[in-house]
Amino acid sequence: MKLVTYESAKQSRLGVVQGDLVVDVAAAYGLIAKGRIADAKVAAAAKLLRKLGRPPADMIELLWLGEKYRQALGVVASCAGAMGKKSSKGLLTPLSKAKLRAPIAHPQKITCIGLNYADHAREGGHEAPPAPIFFLKSHNTICGPGDAIKLPPNSTQVDYEAEFAVVIGKRGTRIPESDAHKYIAGYTILHDVSARDMQFADKQWYRGKSCDTFAPTGPWIVTPDEISDPHNLRISLTLNGETLQDSNTSNLIFKVPFLISYLSQSATWEVGDLISTGTPPGVGFARKPPVFMKAGDTVSVTVEGIGTLTNPVIAA
């Protein structure tokens, strides 16, 4: 199931992607209330949704409701999507016409992993780290599919980094690695844009990683049932159509369950937190000559099983 945040009539909406359509969650609730989704196949799912009494306000609230709720929502959305022309106004939007936003607008934590592909570490002159290197990006970095990456006026070395990201769906601390999968709501793409001149001058990563619009995410959250193995997904990036990164999540040094467990020993994961697992080799600063993004560029990150996240690049 693909969960989206999208814009309709200048309002933020929650949706479920069904083929080439987006099913509006609030509109589906309206049909349930009116008894228009009364098929025996969805009766149990509709009953569970009715317990909430209203649609969730945003993606974090939807995730808080848990896996059983998300499964029920998927069943109802599938039935609603099949209604086609018989559907009520606002229920279905063609995916091609839906203005997708960042799935989670305000995550509490955007936790990133540095040097988590051995070949990326080597291209920057580093050895593979013996333990995960964590850093945070701030909330102002979040933007969505199609939104512009804005080049800050005080940087001339803005680099690209394709990343596979994990969405936390359950609050937890001191999580055993064997239980880590219970805390995953789904997966998405995060583009860890980086101002290298700031990053290298500061000798730490916060400022260079936290400029406005430096964390495009999306295009949606894919639930774990659709990803059979998160550690066997092709990940690639193109800049103006040229492939500059092309690898596989099988090359991650530290795998998702370990990362979730490791950091949970000292910090509590909150619902909606994002874990961006690191970038493969091919980044701009390591190329000869270096390649940095410039105004007018278009950059796309693709992760197998999830989709493609595309953003234009503009001057500040």
Buried (B, 14 or more C-beta within 10 A) or exposed (E): BBBBBBEBEEEEBBBBBBEEBBBBBBBBBBBBBEEBBEEEEBEEBBEBBEEEEEBBEBBBBBBBBBBEBBBBBBBBBBBBBBBEEEBBEEBBBEBEEBEBBBBBBEBBBBBBBBBBBBEBBBBEEEEBBEEBBBBBBBBEBBBBBBBBBBBBEEBEBBBBBBBBBBBBBBEBEEBEBEEBEEBBBBBBBBBBBBBBBBBEEEEEBEBBBBBBBBBBBBBBBBBBEEBEEBBEBEBBBBBEEEEBBBBBBEBBBBBBBBBBBBBBEEEBBBBBBBBBBBBBBBBBBBEEEEBBBBEEBBBBBBBBBBBBBBBEBBEE
